[in-house]
Amino acid sequence: MKVLMISPWYPNDENPFYGIFIKNHAYAIKDAGVEIQLLVVTVGQSKSIFKKSISRLIDEKGLVTHVISLKSKYHNLLFYNYIFQYLIVKNYYHKHLEKEFTPDIIHSNIIFPAAFLGYKLAIIEKKAHVITEHWSKIDRFMNMRLLGVLGKKVYNDAAAITVVSSFLKNKLANFINDEEKLNIIPNVIDLENLSRYNQANDQPDTIRFTCMSLWEKPKRPELLFHALQGIVNQVNRRIVLNVAGCGSLLNELKSIRWDFEVRYLGSINHEAKIKVFGNTDYFLHASDMETFSVVIAEAMAAGIPVLASNVGAIPELISSENGLMCNNNVDEWSEAILSLVSSKIFDREVIKKTASRFDKASVGGSFKKLYMSTLKPQNN
């Protein structure tokens, strides 16, 4: 069985976390015994009217990735011109990709533009089309007049659709005629490596918090900073906040002098992330929307109690065994942090078990089973 996975989101040198969950899905599928290659189509800004570059990469795990990068000073127009993108994809597919890899299934990530491209390619090549949706802004997109109507057709003509949470499944159910097409397959977490560190604190007079994200909306880092500032004098211990990741939402926060220690770590790779988790007592995650949350699940896999916003799919991850949730205002965040560090005792081994459902083998096996069921009607 061969699968071509198409995505507009994928890790890069500037942001190694961008769409990392898609790459991890691909690894899980590959390890499940499915031949898979990726086709990444990105649209970005440039001073040129139009610039195209194409590369073929093989990473350290043997995953083949074809990257089509399209850039323009009119990048917004280019982004919405999916017909133009499709013509470039079709040309590359027939002239290059197809000669080395002829898929049985086209698997698209994100309704636009990737699923639009995958839909048209699947029709031309007479392949089954599977869609995985991650997008938190799906409601806004589906309310667009023309693209929303086309999006419903793309969804309903797909052989199967997967989502990463019940929260997102309920959103998509508004646009799907046959809800039996919707399957929940969560994101993949590196359980083996994340669980290898114990959070031994050799400084009992210090509380070590960590937050980690691409710091752009809908993330709310200011809630974490101001909440910690509000409890500094109520906690008889030194507070350290590790902040991993980059983004414009940190700019103003960096200009403020806080009464606790802040360690800005910038963008870090996976190994560095694991080490940071190994030196963390509590994980904090504030956001206005989440369709899953890889970093929350990773913190759980590392046995770290989590305090997170009570929004989106987060209630599907957080329970009394592994953390707490609160509403997005500074006072509630301050109260919740105090409760987390003073009145709640967590069993770290129990926390790790709550993340077991995100195991690579389980997720990869679920995709393989779905692919096989998708192909059966065509083979009869």
N, C-alpha and C positions, 0 to 999 in steps of 0.2 A: 504494500500500500504506500502510495506517494502523496504527499500533501504540500501544496504551495501556500504558505502563509503570507498574507499581505498586511502591512501596517503603516500608518503615518507617524507613529510614535516609536522611538527606539533610542537606546542609550547612545550618547556621543561623547567626545572628549570634553566639551564644555559642560555637559550635564550627564554624568554616568548613571543617574537614577531615572532619566527620562524614559518612561515606558519599559522599565526593567522587568516589570511583571509579564510583559508580552514575551520578552526573550526567555524568561524562566518557564513560561508555558511551552515554548518551543523546545527547550532542553528536556522538559518532562515528557513531551510527546516523542522526542527522539529516543530517549532512554526506554520508552515503552515498546520500542521496536518498529516505529513508524519512520519511513524515510521522509524527511522534511527539509525544505529550504525556505528561506525568507526573502520576500521582495519588499523592501522599504522604500516608500515614495514620500519624500519630504518637500515642503514648499517653504522658502525662506526669503528674507529681505536681502537686496543687493543694490549697488549703485547702477548696475547695468540694466538695460531694458529686459534682457533675458539671458540667463546662463544655465546650462545644463551640464551636470557631471554624473558619470556612472562608474561604479566600482563593484568588484566582486571580492568578497572577503571570506576567509575561513578562519574562525577563531580557535582558541586553544582546545575547545571541546569538539572540534570538527564540524561545527554548524556553519553551513554555507549561507551567506547573506549577500543579496544583490541590492545595492543602494542606488536609487535614482534621486539625485538632488536637483531640484528646480528652484532657481532664485531669480528675483526681479524687483525693480523699484516699484512695480505694481503688483506686489506679492499677494495682496488681498484679492485682486481680480483673478490672479493666477490660481489661488487656492480654490475659489468657487467655480472655476472653469474645469469641471471634472471631465468634460469631453476631450479637451486638449490633453489633460493628464492621461486619459485612457489611451489616446492615440500613441503617446510616447511609450506607455506600458505595453501595449499590443505589439508595437514595432520591436521593442527589446525582447519580448517574449518569443516572437517568431524568429528573430534573427540570431538570438543568442541563447536564452534560457532554455527554450524547448529542446534544443539540440543535445543538452546534457541531462535534462530533467523534465519528464512529461508526467504531470501530476494526475492523480485520480480525483482529487478533491481540491477545490479552491477554498481556503479558509481566511476570511477577512476579519480584521480587528477594527472596530469603530465604524459606525454607519457612514460617516462622511470624512474624507472622500474614499477611504479604502474599500468599504463595502459596495459603493457605487462602481468602483473600478473592478472589483472582484465579481460583481453581478454580471457586468457586461462581458468580462473575459470568460466566465463560466458558461454563459449562453453561447458565445462563439465557439468555444472549445467543447461544448456539450459535457460539462463536468458538473458534479454536485457542488453546491455552494453552501458553506457553513459560515455563520457570523458569530463572533464573540464581541459582546458589547461591554465597555468599561466606562463610558462617557457620563459624567455627572450632569452635563448640560443637554442631555437628550431631549428633555421637554421643550427647551427653547428652540432647538433645531427642528423638531417635528412640528412646531407651530409656524414655521416659515411656509409661505404659501405654496410655492412650486416645489422646493426641495423637500418639504415635509410630505407632500403627496407622493413624490417619487420615493422618499424614504420608506413609506408604508408599503409600497409595492416591492421594494428590495427586501424588506423584512419578510413579507408574506410569501414571496417566491423562493425564499431560502429553504434548503432541505432541513436545516436545524439551526437554532440560535442558542448560544450559551451566554450566561451572565454570571457575575462573580458574587452575587448576593441576592437574597430574597427581596431586599429593598429595590434593587434595580429590576428584578423580575416583575414586580408589581408595577413599576413605571412602564415597562415595555408591553405589559399586558393590555394597555390602553390602545396600542397600535397594531396588535397582532390578532388576526381572525381565529387562529388555532393555537390556543395556549399550550397545547401538548408539544409544540415545537420548542418551547422554552425549557432550557435545562440549566440548573445551577452547578457550575464547576468553579470552585474558588481559585484564588491565586496560589502560587507555589511559594513555600517558605523553606529555606535551607536549615531544616530541623537539626541535622547531624552536627553541623559546625556551630550553629547558634547556641546549642545547648551544651557545648563543651566547656564553657567558662562558668565558674562560680562567681557570684557577685560579692566576694569577700571584701569587706571594708576594713582596711587596716588603720583607718582614721575615724574612730567612733564618734568624734566630736564634729564630724562633717556629714552632711546629707548631699548625696550626688544625684542631681536630676539630669535627664537628657531629653532633648527634643530634636527631631530630625525630619527634614522635608525639603522640597523645592518651595522656597518661601515666596510664593505668589498667591493671590486670591484663588480659592476661598480659605486659605490658611489664615490663622489668627494668632500670630506669635506675640502680639502686644498684650494679649490676655495673660499669657504665661509670665511675662516679665513683670507686669504691674501687680499680678497676684502674688508673686514671690516677694516683690518689694513691700507689699502690704503685710507680710507675715514675718519679715526679718526679725523684728523685735519680740515676736511671740514664740520663736523657736530658739531654744538655748543651744543651738549648734550652728556651725558655719555652713552656709549654703553655697553650693557650686552648681552652675547650670552649663552643661555641654550643649552647644548649638551646632548641629551638623547640617550642611547644605547651604546653598546660596539663594539669593533672590532679593528683589527690590524692597520687600516688606521689612528687611532687616536694617535698611539704611538709617532710618530715623532712630531705631532702637540702639544702634551702635554709637550714636552721638550723645546718648544719655549716660550719666554716671550713676550706676546702680550701687545699692548697699550690699550686694552679694557678688560673688565672683562669677564672671561670664567668660567661658572659653569658646571663642568662635573658631570652629574647626574647618569651615569651608566645605567644599565637595570632597567626599572621601570614598575610597573604594570599599569593596565588600569585606575584605580582611580587616581594614581599619574600623569599619562599622562594628564588626564582631568584637574587636578589642574595646571599643567605646561601651558597648553593651556590658562587657565584662567588668566595667568600672562604673556601673550605674545602679543606684538603689531604686529609683522610680522613673518611669517614662511618662512624659506629658505630651499630649497631642490636642491642639485646639484648631478647629476648622468649622466652617459654616456648612460644609457638605462633604460626604465621603460615600462612594459607591462600594468601597471595601476599605482597606487601609493596610497596605503591606507592612508599614513600619510598626503599626500596633501589633499585628500578628507576629512580626519578627521579635518584638520585645517580649511578647508572651512566650515564644519559643525559647528565649533566653532566660525565662523564669522571672521576668521583671514585672512587678505590679504596675498597672497602667491607669492613669487618670486621663480621660478624654471627653470631648464634647458629646453631648447626647443628641447626635444628628445622624441622618442618613442610615447607613448600614452598620454604624458603630455598635448599636445595641445588640447586633447579632454576634459581636466578638466579645464584648465585655460582660462579665457576670460577677457575682459576689466572690467567686473563687480567684479571679485574676485582676480585679481592679474596681474602679469607681467611674461614674459619669456625672457630668454637671452641665448646667445651661451656660450659655456664653455671655456671662457678665463677670466683671472682675471680682465682685464680692463673693459670688458663688464659687469661683475658681479658688479664691483664697481659703474659704471655708473647707472646700473639698481637699485641698492640699494639706491643711492642718489635720483633717480627719485621716487622710492617707498615711501621714507620718506618725501620728500619735495614738490613734485608737484602733487601727486595723492591723491585724497580724496575718500575713499571707504565707502559704506554703509554696515555696518556689518550684518544687517538683510537681505539685498539683497544677500550677500555672503552666508549666511546660506541656503537661498532658492536654490542656485545653486547646493547644495549637496543633495537636497531632493530625487533625483532619486536613491540614495543609501540606501533608507529605507529598513529595515529588512523585513517588510511585503511584499513590492513590489518584492524584490529579491526572498524570499521564495515562493511567489505565482507563480513567473515565472518558478522556478524549478518544482513545483508541476504540473503546466500545461504541461510542457515539458515531465515529467514522464508519465502523463496520455496519452498524444498523442503517446508516445513511446510504451506503452502497448496495445493500441487499435488494431493495426494490428495483434497482437498475439492472441487477444481474439475473433477475427471474424472467 
